[in-house]
Structures are given as structure tokens and as C-alpha cells.
Amino acid sequence: MVEHPDIVTLVRAPSPSAATVLLSILLAEGIPAYIAGTLLQDEFALSQRLMGLNAVEIQVPRNRLEEARKVLEAARQAGRELPE
């Protein structure tokens, strides 16, 4: 996969459902966030992800990385059980 220099990985979620939770928290706070590989993805990668064999990367713009980390940390401190 070709990485875009302005998009970086924030966290690796253990499953697609965990990734969806993290993604929704970030989006609710106005931080653009993406699941890596969802735009251009082959069937093999998709099957591996759905079977839980690969971690799911949540990516954000490089200039929002620290803000995104703070949002997830605040959610954890507020008692949300989030994947590590």
C-alpha cells in the first residue's frame, strides 16, 4: 500500500468493530479519520481483516495527530473502554 505523507497511523485496532468505535469517536470530535486501505483494497486483504487476522489501522492527517491522541485519551479517562 502506498502511504500518503500527510496521513499517518494513529492506532491499530484489533478488529473491524473496534476500529469503528475509535473512528466514530474521532469523527464526532471533528477529526478526519480513516481506516487504512478502505479506499483501495483487494479481496485477500479484506478477508484477512474480516477474519480478524490483521490489525486495522486508524489513520489521521499528520497535522491532527496530537489532537487525535488527546481525544482518545480523554475518552479513556471518561471511562470509555477502548481498544489499546
Buried (B, 14 or more C-beta within 10 A) or exposed (E): EEEEEEBBEBBBBEBBEBBBBBBEBBEEBEBEBBBBBEEEEEEEBBEEBEEEEBBBBBBBBEEBBEBBEEBBEEBEEEEEEBBE
